[in-house]
């Protein structure tokens, strides 16, 4: 499902692949074929007869990889000196908390925040009790709550890129890739109500603009 051809990208974190031979891998192949049709709104719909948690898992892998790659294109411009706070414009600031090392919300620079975020997501994806790879192994009862938290935090990386680094993205001629990835992300979020509207406010105008084009 990777439609990003970012030759200038540095790999920020190792790409996380859905294990082959699993139901999730089959779903990923289905998703790639549907995405190839060019209809992003259709591409996010749960396939007939499939389990929602499986579909959420496959797409969590995919968006993690996409955002990883996109952020990788601007890491040299997103430094503690240039981005001392993880923000989405002047009105929104994000503090990191993971219930482990950072038990209380802590102000970090944007690159530190994103680094902790990507490591945190990677840990969830690698945890078989959270993202089971074997057919028949159950998802945890709170799986959808966990997925919503992941998507809420991944959105913040899109928001930071758009509101702090769009000039770099434009200079790299990656704006079309960013817009397509974010549009796909938003359609998926809207389809399964993964992020509260107030959390999307930093990019509300952009979301309205991108999604209105399909009506």
HURA-V862953 format. One line per field, one symbol per residue. ss: DSSP state (@ for helix, = for strand, . for the rest). burial: + if it has 24 or more other C-alpha atoms within 12 Angstrom, else -. A space follows every 10 residues. Layout:
ss = ???
burial = ???
This chain:
ss = .......... .......... ..@@@@@@@@ @@@@@....@ @@@....... .@@@@@@@@@ @@@@@@@@@@ @@..@@@... ......=... ..=..=.... .....=...@ @@@@@@@@@@ @@@@@@.... .......... ..@@@@@@@@ @@@@@@@@@@ @@@@@@@@@@ @...@@@@@@ @@@@@@@@@@ @@....@@@@ @@@@@@@@@@ @@...
burial = ++++-+---- -++-+++++- --+++-++++ ++--+----+ +-++++---- --++++++++ ++++++++++ +++++--+-- --+-+++++- --++++---- -------+++ ++++++++++ ++-++----+ +++-----+- --++-+++++ ++++++++++ ++++++-++- ---++-++++ +++++++++- -+-++---++ -++---+--+ -----
